[in-house]
Amino acid sequence: MDQNRINDLALANQKTACEVLAQSGIAEIWRAAGCRVNLVGSLRMGLLASHRDIDLHVYSSGVTAESSFAIAAKIATNPKVTEIKCINGLHTDEHCIAWHVFYKADDGAIWQFDIIHIEEGTEYDGYFERMADRIVKVMTPEQKDLILRLKFETPEGTDYHGVEYYEAVIADGVTAMSEFESWIKEHRKKNPYYWIP
């Protein structure tokens, strides 16, 4: 697939993602509950490729399982929401609850909303927004093209994280899928960490 085709597909998917986000009303439900809602991840950076996922970080004070579940319950009333999963990390250093909401768009495609409900003022308040904005600032057009190409070339069913593409290309000069696969093997031998260029 040539680069123009890759870029066109990525732009089309990003446009659809924005439409799905608006139509779902999910962000508005969090805002109505008094939360600050920020778009993060690949859609914020213009790096959404073939995966149908939308990342939101939402913030409020005094986050509890009960308060977060009450908001998720309102999201669940939407008949287009087909499934919701929850990971409670309030007892960890991340002070958050992660929600994975599966939403059926008008064309039948399933989109995954990854929503992290974070206690405002804690260590990760704004962290991933800063990460995304920093990546956009330092990434060259050639690196952006390469990241999108690698994402489209990634075999179905592989479990690679967006930030791994970004670090591999921007920090370590990876230029091909074979190099990226080798980079992943070495990278994952290290203790987990968050990366900002």
BELVEN-V112156 format. One record per residue. PSI is psi in radians with two decimals (NA if undefined). OMEGA is omega in radians with two decimals (NA if undefined). Layout:
# BELVEN-V112156
psi omega
PSI OMEGA
PSI OMEGA
This chain:
# BELVEN-V112156
psi omega
2.28 -3.10
2.87 -3.00
-0.63 3.12
-0.71 3.12
-0.74 3.10
-0.82 -3.12
-0.68 3.11
-0.76 3.12
-0.74 3.14
-0.78 3.13
-0.70 3.12
-0.73 -3.14
-0.66 3.12
-0.68 3.08
-0.78 3.12
-0.71 3.13
-0.74 3.12
-0.68 3.10
-0.76 3.13
-0.74 3.11
-0.80 -3.13
-0.77 -3.09
-0.56 -3.06
-0.54 -3.08
0.13 -3.05
-0.77 3.13
-0.68 -3.12
-0.59 3.11
-0.72 3.10
-0.73 3.14
-0.71 -3.14
-0.43 3.10
0.10 3.09
0.23 -3.10
2.60 2.94
2.25 -3.03
2.18 3.12
2.39 2.99
2.33 3.09
-3.03 3.02
-2.78 -2.96
-0.58 -3.14
-0.71 3.09
-0.60 -3.05
-0.05 -3.05
0.44 -3.08
0.24 3.05
2.20 -3.08
-1.81 -3.06
-0.33 -3.12
2.46 3.13
1.37 3.13
2.56 -3.11
2.19 -3.07
2.20 3.08
2.40 2.93
2.24 -3.11
2.50 -3.00
2.43 2.98
2.94 3.13
2.58 3.12
0.70 3.14
2.25 3.03
2.85 3.07
-0.69 -3.10
-0.79 -3.11
-0.70 -3.13
-0.71 3.10
-0.60 3.13
-0.67 3.10
-0.76 3.12
-0.58 3.13
-0.63 3.10
-0.68 3.08
-0.65 -3.07
-0.31 3.14
-0.27 3.11
2.13 -3.09
-0.29 3.10
-0.18 3.06
2.03 -3.03
-0.39 -3.08
2.53 3.05
2.32 3.05
2.65 -3.09
2.45 2.99
2.06 -3.09
1.92 3.09
0.38 -3.12
-0.46 -3.11
0.03 -3.13
3.08 3.09
-0.27 -3.10
-0.27 3.04
0.96 -3.04
2.89 2.92
2.23 3.14
2.25 3.08
2.37 3.05
1.89 -3.05
2.20 -3.14
2.17 -2.96
2.26 -3.13
1.96 -3.12
2.99 -3.09
-0.52 -3.13
0.07 3.12
-0.17 3.13
2.47 3.11
2.18 3.06
2.45 3.10
2.14 3.01
2.08 3.03
1.90 -3.02
2.08 3.12
2.03 3.13
1.93 -2.95
2.45 3.03
2.11 -3.08
2.55 3.14
-0.07 3.11
3.12 -2.97
-0.65 -3.03
0.20 3.02
1.94 3.11
-0.06 -3.05
-0.84 -3.04
-0.35 2.96
-0.77 3.10
-0.69 3.09
-0.87 -3.11
-0.79 -3.09
-0.61 3.11
-0.72 3.10
-0.80 3.12
-0.66 -3.09
-0.71 -3.03
-0.34 -3.05
2.27 3.08
2.80 3.06
-0.64 3.12
-0.70 3.10
-0.67 3.09
-0.82 3.10
-0.74 -3.10
-0.73 3.11
-0.80 3.12
-0.71 3.11
-0.83 3.13
-0.70 3.12
-0.77 3.14
-0.49 -3.14
-0.20 -3.09
2.23 3.14
2.53 3.12
2.44 3.06
-0.07 3.09
2.65 -3.05
1.18 3.10
2.51 -3.13
2.55 -3.12
-0.79 -3.08
-0.42 3.10
-0.69 3.05
-0.78 -3.03
-0.80 3.14
-0.75 -3.11
-0.77 -3.09
-0.86 -3.00
-0.78 -3.05
-0.62 -2.97
0.10 2.98
0.38 3.10
2.40 -3.07
-0.08 -3.07
2.75 -3.10
-0.69 3.14
-0.71 3.08
-0.72 -3.11
-0.73 3.13
-0.69 3.08
-0.69 3.13
-0.73 3.13
-0.79 -3.11
-0.75 3.14
-0.75 -3.10
-0.72 -3.05
-0.06 3.00
-0.30 -3.13
2.78 3.03
2.52 -3.13
2.49 3.11
2.84 3.06
2.47 -3.04
2.30 2.95
2.27 -3.11
NA NA
